């Protein structure tokens, strides 16, 4: 009888540990995805800025002024896409 109780306790502890491991893995996966998104966003913004500076229509940044808390990025991205299209059309790419 004591052996059965010990086995039950061991199994219960094992399942508790297993549940905690699953929670930790899930938490870490979420944090890793968050970091990936932050890094990708930063790289995307850097690429946009680099390309904006190379475009003839790079004057957008002067109009926009400084960028605060990423709020202006959608305007820049839309302007960037329009200018990129116009630039490629002028160069005969499109």
The 8 nearest C-alpha neighbors of each residue, nearest first, counted from 0:
[[1, 3, 2, 4, 5, 6, 7, 8],
 [2, 0, 4, 3, 5, 6, 7, 8],
 [1, 3, 5, 0, 4, 6, 7, 8],
 [4, 2, 6, 0, 1, 5, 7, 8],
 [5, 3, 7, 1, 6, 2, 8, 0],
 [4, 6, 2, 8, 7, 3, 9, 1],
 [7, 5, 9, 3, 4, 8, 10, 2],
 [6, 8, 4, 10, 5, 9, 11, 3],
 [9, 7, 11, 5, 10, 6, 12, 4],
 [8, 10, 6, 12, 11, 7, 13, 5],
 [11, 9, 13, 7, 8, 12, 6, 14],
 [10, 12, 8, 14, 13, 9, 7, 15],
 [11, 13, 15, 9, 10, 14, 8, 16],
 [12, 14, 10, 16, 11, 15, 9, 17],
 [15, 13, 17, 11, 16, 12, 18, 10],
 [14, 16, 12, 18, 17, 13, 11, 19],
 [17, 15, 19, 13, 14, 18, 12, 20],
 [16, 18, 14, 20, 15, 19, 13, 21],
 [19, 17, 21, 15, 20, 16, 14, 22],
 [18, 20, 22, 16, 21, 17, 23, 15],
 [19, 21, 23, 17, 22, 18, 24, 16],
 [20, 22, 24, 18, 19, 23, 25, 17],
 [23, 21, 19, 25, 20, 24, 26, 18],
 [22, 24, 26, 20, 25, 21, 27, 19],
 [25, 23, 21, 27, 26, 22, 28, 20],
 [24, 26, 28, 22, 23, 27, 21, 29],
 [25, 27, 23, 29, 24, 28, 22, 30],
 [28, 26, 30, 24, 29, 25, 31, 23],
 [29, 27, 31, 25, 30, 26, 24, 32],
 [28, 30, 32, 26, 27, 31, 33, 25],
 [29, 31, 33, 27, 32, 28, 34, 26],
 [30, 32, 28, 34, 33, 29, 27, 35],
 [33, 31, 35, 29, 30, 34, 28, 36],
 [32, 34, 30, 36, 31, 35, 29, 37],
 [35, 33, 37, 31, 36, 32, 38, 30],
 [36, 34, 32, 38, 33, 37, 39, 31],
 [37, 35, 39, 33, 34, 38, 40, 32],
 [38, 36, 34, 40, 35, 39, 41, 33],
 [37, 39, 41, 35, 40, 36, 34, 42],
 [40, 38, 36, 42, 41, 37, 35, 43],
 [41, 39, 43, 37, 38, 42, 36, 44],
 [40, 42, 38, 44, 43, 39, 45, 37],
 [43, 41, 45, 39, 44, 40, 46, 38],
 [42, 44, 40, 46, 41, 45, 39, 47],
 [43, 45, 47, 41, 46, 42, 48, 40],
 [46, 44, 42, 48, 43, 47, 49, 41],
 [47, 45, 49, 43, 44, 48, 50, 42],
 [48, 46, 44, 50, 45, 49, 51, 43],
 [47, 49, 51, 45, 46, 50, 44, 52],
 [50, 48, 46, 52, 47, 51, 45, 53],
 [49, 51, 53, 47, 52, 48, 46, 54],
 [52, 50, 48, 57, 54, 53, 49, 47],
 [51, 53, 57, 50, 49, 54, 48, 55],
 [54, 52, 50, 51, 49, 55, 57, 56],
 [55, 53, 56, 57, 51, 52, 50, 86],
 [54, 56, 57, 53, 86, 58, 52, 82],
 [55, 57, 54, 58, 82, 59, 51, 86],
 [56, 58, 51, 54, 59, 52, 55, 60],
 [57, 59, 56, 61, 60, 62, 55, 52],
 [60, 58, 62, 57, 61, 63, 56, 78],
 [59, 61, 63, 62, 58, 64, 57, 65],
 [62, 60, 64, 58, 59, 63, 57, 65],
 [61, 63, 59, 60, 64, 58, 65, 57],
 [64, 62, 60, 61, 59, 65, 66, 71],
 [65, 63, 61, 62, 60, 66, 59, 67],
 [64, 66, 67, 63, 60, 61, 71, 62],
 [65, 67, 71, 69, 64, 68, 70, 63],
 [66, 68, 69, 70, 65, 71, 72, 64],
 [69, 67, 70, 66, 71, 72, 65, 73],
 [68, 70, 72, 67, 71, 66, 73, 44],
 [71, 69, 68, 72, 67, 73, 66, 74],
 [70, 72, 69, 74, 73, 66, 75, 67],
 [73, 71, 75, 74, 69, 70, 76, 66],
 [74, 72, 76, 75, 71, 77, 70, 69],
 [75, 73, 77, 72, 76, 71, 78, 79],
 [74, 76, 72, 78, 73, 77, 79, 71],
 [75, 77, 79, 73, 78, 74, 72, 80],
 [78, 76, 80, 74, 79, 75, 73, 81],
 [79, 77, 75, 81, 76, 80, 82, 74],
 [78, 80, 76, 82, 77, 81, 75, 83],
 [79, 81, 83, 77, 78, 82, 76, 84],
 [82, 80, 78, 84, 79, 83, 85, 77],
 [83, 81, 85, 79, 84, 80, 86, 78],
 [82, 84, 86, 80, 85, 81, 79, 87],
 [83, 85, 81, 87, 82, 86, 88, 80],
 [86, 84, 82, 88, 83, 87, 89, 81],
 [85, 87, 83, 89, 88, 84, 82, 90],
 [88, 86, 90, 92, 84, 89, 85, 93],
 [87, 89, 85, 93, 91, 86, 90, 92],
 [90, 88, 86, 87, 91, 85, 92, 93],
 [89, 91, 87, 88, 92, 86, 93, 85],
 [90, 92, 88, 89, 93, 87, 86, 85],
 [93, 91, 87, 90, 88, 89, 86, 84],
 [92, 88, 91, 87, 90, 84, 89, 85]]
